[in-house]
Amino acid sequence: MDTLTLIATTTFGLEAVAARELQALGYEDVRVEDGKVRFTGTVRDIARANLWLRSADRVVVELACFETTDFDDLFERVKALPWEEWIAVDAKFPVTGKSVHSKLHHTPTCQKTVKKGIVERLRKFHNRHWFEETGPEYKVNIHMYQDTASITLDTSGPGLHKRGYRDMQGIAPIKETLAAGMLLLSFWKPGRPFIDPFCGTGTIPIEAAMIGTNTAPGLNRYFIAEDWPQLPRELWKDVREEAKDLQNRKISVPILGCDADKRAVKQAKRHVFQAGVSDIVQILHRPFEDIELEKDYGVIVTNPPYAERIGTNDEVDELYREMGRTLGHLKTWSIYVITTNQDFEKLYGQEATRRRKLYNGRLQCTYYQFVGERPPGEILDEEPAPAEESSTDVSS
Ligand SMILES: C[S@@+](CC[C@H](N)C(=O)[O-])C[C@H]1O[C@@H](n2cnc3c(N)ncnc32)[C@H](O)[C@@H]1O
């Protein structure tokens, strides 16, 4: 069990962002695929990756990956895996599954076969017929894709977007992982003014504050692998201590979130408090039209209303035109906007420097990036290339 194949799963379009996060955490053999990033590590890296990854959905251990087109073969291969190294005699081990473009297309049978294989292996090992399954939980998954089975164990439990600070849903909140991914694509740095003029429940400003202070997003939450004897409490304590030591609370320029809706402002303030970033993030009840942008070299990362969720088409069109009138001429500001609207550039009145396909839940969106002048001396970082097929970088 020394070296493990680990996978950080992501929404389509964020694979390369998660890969870059892993590289920054010191992992070298990082391989990007659609919806996932493979890397290798030890059990300690399970804890580190869960604690630190901002744009990934979860971290899983891949126990096996093999081609199979036959249920008997699947059973034998699963039975041959050393399940006893993970699953103790009292552990729960539910099996979920998915099958895409594969001969073994019936997902419930795939799940049942995997379960049978594990039980058979454990029966022999523990010399017993029945397992109570009352202990720690090991969520096994079989993912069949083009006749290749990937057998994994989930280590995160609740998705990594659940940082612990957001308990109010608001009108149309964005996932914390997507907000972080957008920020990481923007290359915002803590010395530059930051505003989200449509902050809703505060997700983007809070994620910016966590990035700016180098706060591990998972510092204050629980992970399912914390219940596993393979990852002792000391290990988690150690990784959390290390994360606290790396935190840097000094940010020279405040992070601002504004919203026209009173209820959203109240929720955002609550979340800012719960995230422990009240000294860094300011939330104002202010319509976009009244925001004054006096400083230079600022960054806006925002998730404005799209007609799918808030407002009518005409209202949203007019808001996007107003955004162009207010922001379009700010040459030193970099503006990043996610929306489902394919006509955003036309309404905004400017062609984006870069566009990227991202998903907000099931909604396919474009992340329009209007990159302004950089502060003197700031080095231009390179945008991570999107994973093949999962997203298209349509840089002009
Ligand atoms: C898609 S939501 C933003 C959700 C946010 N990213 C979150 O995670 O909660 C859009 C927000 O824009 C706000 N809004 C709509 N029109 C506005 C305007 N003219 N000025 C400022 N805020 C506005 C809405 O109240 C709503 O909270």
The ligand as a Gaussian input file, in Angstrom:
#p B3LYP/6-31G(d) Opt

LIG

0 1
 C      -25.868000      34.062000     -10.166000
 S      -26.092000      34.997000      -8.713000
 C      -24.501000      35.008000      -7.988000
 C      -24.310000      33.818000      -7.123000
 C      -23.003000      33.841000      -6.359000
 N      -21.865000      33.615000      -7.206000
 C      -23.058000      32.790000      -5.244000
 O      -22.230000      31.866000      -5.247000
 O      -23.952000      32.860000      -4.412000
 C      -26.248000      36.630000      -9.337000
 C      -26.440000      37.677000      -8.273000
 O      -26.532000      38.934000      -8.917000
 C      -27.363000      39.779000      -8.147000
 N      -27.788000      40.900000      -9.001000
 C      -28.691000      40.921000     -10.005000
 N      -28.737000      42.152000     -10.572000
 C      -27.826000      42.919000      -9.920000
 C      -27.355000      44.249000     -10.061000
 N      -27.862000      45.075000     -10.972000
 N      -26.390000      44.684000      -9.227000
 C      -25.850000      43.864000      -8.288000
 N      -26.276000      42.592000      -8.082000
 C      -27.228000      42.124000      -8.907000
 C      -28.462000      38.849000      -7.680000
 O      -29.076000      39.361000      -6.503000
 C      -27.702000      37.535000      -7.435000
 O      -27.366000      37.411000      -6.089000

